[in-house]
Amino acid sequence: MVNAVVGANWGDEGKGKITDMLAKEADIIVRFQGGANAGHTIVNNYGKFALHTLPSGVFYEHTTSVIGNGVALNVPLLFKEVQGLVERGVPAPKLLVSDRAQIVMPYHILFDQYEEERLGGNSFGSTKSGIAPFYSDKYAKIGFQVSELFDEKTLKEKLERVCATKNVLLEHLYHKPKLDTQEIFEELMRYKEMVAPYVCDVSLYLWNAIAEGKNILLEGQLGSLKDPDHGIYPMVTSSSTLAAYGAIGAGVPPYEIKKIITVCKAYSSAVGAGAFVSEIFGEEADELRRRGGDGGEYGATTGRPRRMGWFDVVASKYGCRIQGTTDVAFTVVDVLGYLDEIPVCIGYEIDGKITTDFPTTSLLEKAKPVIEVLPGWKTDIRGIKNYEDLPENCRKYIEYIEEKIGFPITLISNGPGRDDIIYRNK
């Protein structure tokens, strides 16, 4: 059986924790898109971790962690991450890397930095991890698959061709030093040495695993609103963040994905630029940021303070719909326990008209939030295991959100730990 864990909003919804929790029942966990440009924060019995490329189920000894073909693979960062886990007492993961995964080249990171620098005030708020240049090259068919590392002659020839075009841009657009082909080739040979023991035909491996009745978990990065087709374009990421892409980025038949668990925060947060209708500012935002997550709302990769907002029904309903949600995991509910009243964005006012449907970016930029206020519960809910034991106003808040978004909330996270979870049967 194949299940997917994905995000409903701008990323940072708490997917790492939900994947880590669900991985207990999984045999194989697959990262199917994105790169090391976003992190998943995990708190478990080994400690607190920020994962960037490894799937969040890596902490269980019975699981196999898979890097799918849709991932932007930064080879040295992946192995630095593995080493970092082992040094902290986590058993070395059983790891497989798709022979069709493409490599983040050293120059992708340079181009990402140079372009953000060139754009100045019009930049995309990139994490400068090389993701946009990587995917640009992939679709321009000048990227490098892991399998290409094993044919040195062809690799060298292709590298010379690609670097020739890159050097034109470096010299004339960015006014930066040219690339040294031999230096990059030697770096790629080091990558080959690192990755060789783990390379695998992942789609065949997963096909056989499905036939054997194994439980497979697909882990997405970021959320619906960062999808290049369905998100807040152009302030999006460069790979599809949707569960449907899991079939492509992992190489499994689409009809095998049976359950899509979409993770949704009890309030909103975002890292990076782009329209964010329910955003709040000043002391109100600072307090929510300080109390949020585990140790505050700061990007797991960048450490940047996240932008904060109240729950956005319009964005979340859309985000869940576009994912094909079967179950909603509702996270960080415990954080709201300090509030007397909890504002919720239930609609957008655009040019004097109110809508509950998520619009395209140009209209989104003009949208003003329509707010409804719900009573708070003013108590700490951490440690509660049964839904019925939650304060009445907390249950009312959850049920109000569920009704507004139109998808069943079956998991409620009320703390950062692996066991801080309430199962709710629908």
Secondary structure as GFF3:
##gff-version 3
##sequence-region A 1 426
A	DSSP	beta_strand	2	7	.	.	.	ID=ss1
A	DSSP	alpha_helix	15	22	.	.	.	ID=ss2
A	DSSP	three_ten_helix	23	25	.	.	.	ID=ss3
A	DSSP	beta_strand	28	31	.	.	.	ID=ss4
A	DSSP	beta_strand	40	44	.	.	.	ID=ss5
A	DSSP	beta_strand	47	51	.	.	.	ID=ss6
A	DSSP	beta_strand	64	67	.	.	.	ID=ss7
A	DSSP	beta_strand	72	73	.	.	.	ID=ss8
A	DSSP	alpha_helix	75	87	.	.	.	ID=ss9
A	DSSP	beta_strand	94	98	.	.	.	ID=ss10
A	DSSP	beta_strand	102	103	.	.	.	ID=ss11
A	DSSP	alpha_helix	106	119	.	.	.	ID=ss12
A	DSSP	three_ten_helix	120	122	.	.	.	ID=ss13
A	DSSP	alpha_helix	131	139	.	.	.	ID=ss14
A	DSSP	three_ten_helix	146	150	.	.	.	ID=ss15
A	DSSP	alpha_helix	152	169	.	.	.	ID=ss16
A	DSSP	pi_helix	170	174	.	.	.	ID=ss17
A	DSSP	alpha_helix	181	195	.	.	.	ID=ss18
A	DSSP	three_ten_helix	196	198	.	.	.	ID=ss19
A	DSSP	beta_strand	199	200	.	.	.	ID=ss20
A	DSSP	alpha_helix	202	211	.	.	.	ID=ss21
A	DSSP	beta_strand	216	223	.	.	.	ID=ss22
A	DSSP	three_ten_helix	224	226	.	.	.	ID=ss23
A	DSSP	alpha_helix	243	250	.	.	.	ID=ss24
A	DSSP	three_ten_helix	254	256	.	.	.	ID=ss25
A	DSSP	beta_strand	257	265	.	.	.	ID=ss26
A	DSSP	beta_strand	268	270	.	.	.	ID=ss27
A	DSSP	beta_strand	279	280	.	.	.	ID=ss28
A	DSSP	alpha_helix	282	291	.	.	.	ID=ss29
A	DSSP	beta_strand	307	309	.	.	.	ID=ss30
A	DSSP	beta_strand	311	312	.	.	.	ID=ss31
A	DSSP	alpha_helix	313	323	.	.	.	ID=ss32
A	DSSP	beta_strand	327	331	.	.	.	ID=ss33
A	DSSP	three_ten_helix	333	338	.	.	.	ID=ss34
A	DSSP	beta_strand	341	350	.	.	.	ID=ss35
A	DSSP	beta_strand	353	355	.	.	.	ID=ss36
A	DSSP	alpha_helix	361	364	.	.	.	ID=ss37
A	DSSP	beta_strand	368	375	.	.	.	ID=ss38
A	DSSP	three_ten_helix	387	389	.	.	.	ID=ss39
A	DSSP	alpha_helix	392	405	.	.	.	ID=ss40
A	DSSP	beta_strand	409	413	.	.	.	ID=ss41
A	DSSP	beta_strand	421	423	.	.	.	ID=ss42
###
